[in-house]
Amino acid sequence: MDTDIVMLYLRTEHAFHERKVRVHGRTVSVRLESLYFDALDEMCEREDVGIEELAERIERVGGRGCDLEVGLRTLVVSYFRSATPRSPYSGRTIH
C-alpha cells in the first residue's frame, strides 16, 4: 500500500463521532472513528440487525463493565476479515 494513500486515509478517517445507543434499557454513548460507524452500518444492513442488538450481545458476552467500543471495533474487523479471502501477500510486512 502506498504511503501517501495511508497518510490520506489516516487524516480523513480518524475523526471520532459519538452516537447514543440503547443497551439493556439504558442509554450509552459510543465514540468511534467514522470509518467504524460506516462499517457497522453496512454490517447491520447486510445482517438485518441493529447496532443496539449487537451492543447487547457484546455486553452479554463481556459483562456490563466490558468496553463496548473495543467490542464493536473487534466485531467490525472480525466480520469483514471473515468476508475477505486471504491474499497471497497476507504474511508480508507493509512498509
N, CA, C and O atoms as a DFTB+ gen file, in Angstrom:
380 C
 N C O
     1  1       0.851      -1.169       0.000
     2  2       0.000       0.000       0.000
     3  2       0.898       1.234       0.000
     4  3       1.859       1.307       0.766
     5  1       0.596       2.169      -0.828
     6  2       1.381       3.387      -0.969
     7  2       1.283       4.252       0.292
     8  3       0.199       4.409       0.855
     9  1       2.415       4.813       0.734
    10  2       2.469       5.624       1.954
    11  2       1.568       6.847       1.857
    12  3       0.931       7.206       2.847
    13  1       1.492       7.504       0.695
    14  2       0.626       8.672       0.533
    15  2      -0.838       8.313       0.754
    16  3      -1.584       9.088       1.352
    17  1      -1.248       7.151       0.280
    18  2      -2.628       6.700       0.464
    19  2      -2.894       6.458       1.947
    20  3      -3.955       6.825       2.453
    21  1      -1.952       5.853       2.639
    22  2      -2.109       5.595       4.070
    23  2      -2.239       6.905       4.834
    24  3      -3.105       7.024       5.701
    25  1      -1.400       7.889       4.531
    26  2      -1.452       9.176       5.231
    27  2      -2.776       9.889       4.970
    28  3      -3.358      10.461       5.892
    29  1      -3.256       9.864       3.733
    30  2      -4.543      10.479       3.406
    31  2      -5.663       9.790       4.172
    32  3      -6.540      10.449       4.729
    33  1      -5.630       8.473       4.197
    34  2      -6.632       7.694       4.928
    35  2      -6.641       8.072       6.403
    36  3      -7.705       8.301       6.977
    37  1      -5.470       8.139       7.019
    38  2      -5.392       8.451       8.446
    39  2      -5.930       9.844       8.742
    40  3      -6.583      10.044       9.766
    41  1      -5.671      10.800       7.878
    42  2      -6.160      12.164       8.096
    43  2      -7.673      12.257       7.957
    44  3      -8.309      13.007       8.698
    45  1      -8.261      11.516       7.032
    46  2      -9.689      11.670       6.767
    47  2     -10.567      10.736       7.583
    48  3     -11.717      11.079       7.853
    49  1     -10.086       9.598       7.976
    50  2     -10.923       8.604       8.639
    51  2     -10.712       8.524      10.149
    52  3     -11.364       7.717      10.812
    53  1      -9.835       9.326      10.699
    54  2      -9.534       9.207      12.114
    55  2     -10.474      10.031      12.995
    56  3     -10.440       9.902      14.219
    57  1     -11.304      10.867      12.395
    58  2     -12.206      11.711      13.172
    59  2     -13.189      10.850      13.962
    60  3     -13.773       9.901      13.438
    61  1     -13.353      11.206      15.233
    62  2     -14.283      10.469      16.090
    63  2     -15.682      11.062      15.997
    64  3     -15.860      12.267      15.821
    65  1     -16.662      10.186      16.119
    66  2     -18.063      10.592      16.179
    67  2     -18.688       9.868      17.353
    68  3     -18.190       8.832      17.795
    69  1     -19.770      10.412      17.849
    70  2     -20.437       9.812      19.004
    71  2     -21.893       9.534      18.653
    72  3     -22.564      10.343      18.013
    73  1     -22.360       8.377      19.086
    74  2     -23.774       8.013      18.941
    75  2     -24.278       7.527      20.288
    76  3     -23.528       6.964      21.085
    77  1     -25.541       7.752      20.522
    78  2     -26.215       7.210      21.703
    79  2     -26.847       5.889      21.294
    80  3     -27.523       5.797      20.270
    81  1     -26.615       4.866      22.114
    82  2     -27.127       3.526      21.822
    83  2     -27.845       3.014      23.061
    84  3     -27.342       3.150      24.176
    85  1     -29.018       2.427      22.866
    86  2     -29.754       1.812      23.975
    87  2     -29.233       0.395      24.169
    88  3     -29.257      -0.420      23.247
    89  1     -28.759       0.108      25.384
    90  2     -28.220      -1.212      25.713
    91  2     -28.900      -1.682      26.984
    92  3     -28.717      -1.091      28.049
    93  1     -29.682      -2.741      26.876
    94  2     -30.421      -3.291      28.011
    95  2     -31.183      -2.196      28.756
    96  3     -31.164      -2.149      29.986
    97  1     -31.854      -1.316      28.007
    98  2     -32.711      -0.304      28.600
    99  2     -32.035       0.985      29.043
   100  3     -32.716       1.906      29.493
   101  1     -30.728       1.074      28.929
   102  2     -30.053       2.317      29.311
   103  2     -29.370       2.917      28.095
   104  3     -29.043       2.206      27.145
   105  1     -29.155       4.219      28.126
   106  2     -28.506       4.915      27.013
   107  2     -27.013       4.984      27.266
   108  3     -26.567       5.406      28.333
   109  1     -26.243       4.562      26.267
   110  2     -24.783       4.541      26.361
   111  2     -24.228       5.372      25.207
   112  3     -24.693       5.256      24.073
   113  1     -23.230       6.214      25.501
   114  2     -22.541       6.958      24.453
   115  2     -21.433       6.085      23.887
   116  3     -20.608       5.547      24.624
   117  1     -21.429       5.954      22.569
   118  2     -20.396       5.179      21.883
   119  2     -19.621       6.152      21.003
   120  3     -20.198       6.859      20.177
   121  1     -18.308       6.174      21.191
   122  2     -17.446       7.086      20.437
   123  2     -16.471       6.256      19.606
   124  3     -15.600       5.571      20.142
   125  1     -16.636       6.333      18.275
   126  2     -15.803       5.569      17.348
   127  2     -15.389       6.462      16.175
   128  3     -15.993       7.505      15.924
   129  1     -14.361       6.034      15.478
   130  2     -13.970       6.700      14.245
   131  2     -15.100       6.532      13.231
   132  3     -15.828       5.540      13.257
   133  1     -15.236       7.513      12.339
   134  2     -16.316       7.465      11.348
   135  2     -16.245       6.197      10.500
   136  3     -17.276       5.652      10.107
   137  1     -15.040       5.732      10.222
   138  2     -14.863       4.511       9.441
   139  2     -15.569       3.324      10.107
   140  3     -16.193       2.514       9.420
   141  1     -15.476       3.216      11.429
   142  2     -16.114       2.109      12.141
   143  2     -17.635       2.235      12.125
   144  3     -18.337       1.237      11.960
   145  1     -18.152       3.458      12.298
   146  2     -19.605       3.614      12.219
   147  2     -20.114       3.284      10.815
   148  3     -21.167       2.663      10.672
   149  1     -19.387       3.688       9.793
   150  2     -19.783       3.343       8.420
   151  2     -19.805       1.830       8.240
   152  3     -20.745       1.278       7.669
   153  1     -18.766       1.165       8.731
   154  2     -18.685      -0.296       8.611
   155  2     -19.775      -0.974       9.440
   156  3     -20.363      -1.960       8.997
   157  1     -20.049      -0.455      10.637
   158  2     -21.125      -1.011      11.470
   159  2     -22.474      -0.884      10.777
   160  3     -23.268      -1.825      10.768
   161  1     -22.729       0.287      10.196
   162  2     -23.990       0.484       9.477
   163  2     -24.126      -0.503       8.333
   164  3     -25.197      -1.072       8.122
   165  1     -23.039      -0.709       7.590
   166  2     -23.069      -1.656       6.475
   167  2     -23.286      -3.079       6.971
   168  3     -24.076      -3.831       6.399
   169  1     -22.585      -3.443       8.033
   170  2     -22.720      -4.782       8.594
   171  2     -24.149      -5.012       9.098
   172  3     -24.733      -6.068       8.853
   173  1     -24.701      -4.034       9.792
   174  2     -26.068      -4.155      10.302
   175  2     -27.075      -4.314       9.166
   176  3     -28.019      -5.098       9.264
   177  1     -26.862      -3.565       8.093
   178  2     -27.761      -3.675       6.940
   179  2     -27.651      -5.056       6.301
   180  3     -28.665      -5.677       5.983
   181  1     -26.426      -5.537       6.111
   182  2     -26.220      -6.861       5.495
   183  2     -26.844      -7.974       6.324
   184  3     -27.416      -8.918       5.779
   185  1     -26.729      -7.858       7.642
   186  2     -27.176      -8.928       8.534
   187  2     -28.578      -8.692       9.102
   188  3     -29.087      -9.514       9.863
   189  1     -29.199      -7.572       8.731
   190  2     -30.539      -7.213       9.207
   191  2     -30.608      -7.242      10.743
   192  3     -31.464      -7.897      11.337
   193  1     -29.684      -6.514      11.350
   194  2     -29.614      -6.422      12.806
   195  2     -29.283      -4.968      13.156
   196  3     -28.618      -4.279      12.383
   197  1     -29.745      -4.507      14.311
   198  2     -29.470      -3.142      14.734
   199  2     -28.220      -3.062      15.597
   200  3     -27.807      -4.051      16.202
   201  1     -27.624      -1.881      15.648
   202  2     -26.430      -1.691      16.470
   203  2     -26.750      -1.940      17.952
   204  3     -25.889      -2.385      18.711
   205  1     -27.993      -1.651      18.355
   206  2     -28.385      -1.902      19.745
   207  2     -28.312      -3.383      20.079
   208  3     -27.844      -3.763      21.152
   209  1     -28.777      -4.216      19.156
   210  2     -28.725      -5.669      19.383
   211  2     -27.285      -6.161      19.451
   212  3     -26.950      -7.003      20.284
   213  1     -26.434      -5.632      18.570
   214  2     -25.015      -6.013      18.616
   215  2     -24.389      -5.602      19.954
   216  3     -23.642      -6.370      20.561
   217  1     -24.700      -4.392      20.401
   218  2     -24.165      -3.902      21.670
   219  2     -24.627      -4.782      22.833
   220  3     -23.847      -5.081      23.737
   221  1     -25.882      -5.191      22.806
   222  2     -26.387      -6.071      23.863
   223  2     -25.697      -7.431      23.840
   224  3     -25.388      -7.989      24.893
   225  1     -25.455      -7.967      22.646
   226  2     -24.745      -9.249      22.534
   227  2     -23.323      -9.128      23.076
   228  3     -22.846     -10.017      23.782
   229  1     -22.648      -8.025      22.746
   230  2     -21.281      -7.813      23.241
   231  2     -21.278      -7.744      24.756
   232  3     -20.405      -8.330      25.395
   233  1     -22.237      -7.040      25.348
   234  2     -22.312      -6.948      26.805
   235  2     -22.646      -8.283      27.448
   236  3     -22.138      -8.601      28.523
   237  1     -23.500      -9.068      26.794
   238  2     -23.824     -10.384      27.356
   239  2     -22.580     -11.260      27.438
   240  3     -22.395     -11.997      28.407
   241  1     -21.740     -11.178      26.430
   242  2     -20.519     -11.987      26.398
   243  2     -19.458     -11.411      27.337
   244  3     -18.825     -12.151      28.090
   245  1     -19.266     -10.104      27.292
   246  2     -18.183      -9.473      28.046
   247  2     -18.550      -8.965      29.419
   248  3     -17.672      -8.602      30.201
   249  1     -19.844      -8.931      29.729
   250  2     -20.278      -8.390      31.013
   251  2     -20.576      -6.905      30.901
   252  3     -20.148      -6.243      29.956
   253  1     -21.303      -6.397      31.862
   254  2     -21.740      -4.999      31.802
   255  2     -20.571      -4.023      31.824
   256  3     -20.673      -2.944      31.240
   257  1     -19.490      -4.358      32.465
   258  2     -18.342      -3.468      32.544
   259  2     -17.402      -3.554      31.347
   260  3     -16.361      -2.897      31.333
   261  1     -17.753      -4.354      30.346
   262  2     -16.865      -4.511      29.187
   263  2     -16.786      -3.201      28.409
   264  3     -17.682      -2.360      28.495
   265  1     -15.727      -3.042      27.664
   266  2     -15.540      -1.848      26.842
   267  2     -16.294      -2.053      25.533
   268  3     -15.829      -2.759      24.638
   269  1     -17.453      -1.434      25.436
   270  2     -18.323      -1.606      24.282
   271  2     -17.663      -1.128      22.995
   272  3     -17.830      -1.749      21.945
   273  1     -16.919      -0.037      23.067
   274  2     -16.259       0.493      21.871
   275  2     -15.221      -0.484      21.329
   276  3     -15.128      -0.683      20.118
   277  1     -14.449      -1.088      22.212
   278  2     -13.474      -2.098      21.785
   279  2     -14.199      -3.299      21.196
   280  3     -13.771      -3.846      20.180
   281  1     -15.286      -3.709      21.822
   282  2     -16.065      -4.835      21.313
   283  2     -16.621      -4.576      19.919
   284  3     -16.594      -5.461      19.063
   285  1     -17.125      -3.364      19.689
   286  2     -17.664      -3.025      18.372
   287  2     -16.559      -2.976      17.320
   288  3     -16.740      -3.463      16.205
   289  1     -15.420      -2.392      17.673
   290  2     -14.292      -2.361      16.722
   291  2     -13.857      -3.782      16.357
   292  3     -13.652      -4.099      15.186
   293  1     -13.719      -4.627      17.375
   294  2     -13.294      -6.010      17.165
   295  2     -14.299      -6.755      16.289
   296  3     -13.917      -7.513      15.398
   297  1     -15.569      -6.534      16.546
   298  2     -16.613      -7.180      15.759
   299  2     -16.534      -6.766      14.286
   300  3     -16.648      -7.610      13.398
   301  1     -16.341      -5.480      14.029
   302  2     -16.244      -4.983      12.651
   303  2     -15.057      -5.613      11.934
   304  3     -15.192      -6.115      10.818
   305  1     -13.898      -5.585      12.578
   306  2     -12.699      -6.142      11.938
   307  2     -12.880      -7.636      11.684
   308  3     -12.554      -8.123      10.601
   309  1     -13.393      -8.360      12.665
   310  2     -13.598      -9.808      12.512
   311  2     -14.596     -10.113      11.403
   312  3     -14.389     -11.026      10.603
   313  1     -15.674      -9.347      11.363
   314  2     -16.714      -9.563      10.350
   315  2     -16.155      -9.390       8.942
   316  3     -16.331     -10.261       8.090
   317  1     -15.488      -8.276       8.698
   318  2     -15.001      -8.018       7.348
   319  2     -13.780      -8.862       6.997
   320  3     -13.565      -9.171       5.825
   321  1     -12.984      -9.237       7.982
   322  2     -11.869     -10.167       7.696
   323  2     -12.405     -11.521       7.279
   324  3     -11.858     -12.150       6.373
   325  1     -13.462     -11.981       7.921
   326  2     -14.011     -13.297       7.582
   327  2     -14.668     -13.280       6.202
   328  3     -14.804     -14.326       5.567
   329  1     -15.077     -12.099       5.737
   330  2     -15.723     -11.989       4.428
   331  2     -14.728     -11.786       3.292
   332  3     -15.108     -11.815       2.121
   333  1     -13.469     -11.584       3.628
   334  2     -12.455     -11.278       2.629
   335  2     -11.477     -12.442       2.512
   336  3     -10.887     -12.857       3.510
   337  1     -11.300     -12.968       1.309
   338  2     -10.331     -14.060       1.153
   339  2      -8.915     -13.570       1.435
   340  3      -8.583     -12.416       1.168
   341  1      -8.102     -14.442       1.967
   342  2      -6.702     -14.091       2.251
   343  2      -5.936     -13.867       0.969
   344  3      -6.103     -14.588      -0.014
   345  1      -5.107     -12.869       0.999
   346  2      -4.240     -12.546      -0.126
   347  2      -2.995     -13.413      -0.058
   348  3      -2.578     -13.791       1.037
   349  1      -2.388     -13.741      -1.190
   350  2      -1.119     -14.479      -1.135
   351  2      -0.012     -13.664      -0.483
   352  3       1.042     -14.203      -0.143
   353  1      -0.248     -12.350      -0.306
   354  2       0.739     -11.469       0.305
   355  2       0.437     -11.193       1.777
   356  3       1.076     -10.333       2.382
   357  1      -0.529     -11.909       2.364
   358  2      -1.013     -11.577       3.700
   359  2       0.027     -11.699       4.792
   360  3      -0.141     -11.102       5.855
   361  1       1.086     -12.442       4.577
   362  2       2.109     -12.571       5.608
   363  2       3.205     -11.538       5.521
   364  3       4.118     -11.532       6.347
   365  1       3.132     -10.657       4.529
   366  2       4.196      -9.682       4.299
   367  2       4.001      -8.447       5.151
   368  3       2.875      -8.086       5.492
   369  1       5.093      -7.806       5.490
   370  2       5.072      -6.569       6.242
   371  2       4.834      -5.395       5.313
   372  3       5.417      -5.332       4.231
   373  1       3.981      -4.461       5.725
   374  2       3.726      -3.256       4.945
   375  2       4.753      -2.223       5.332
   376  3       4.928      -1.936       6.516
   377  1       5.434      -1.659       4.357
   378  2       6.457      -0.631       4.610
   379  2       5.940       0.733       4.267
   380  3       6.659       1.721       4.414
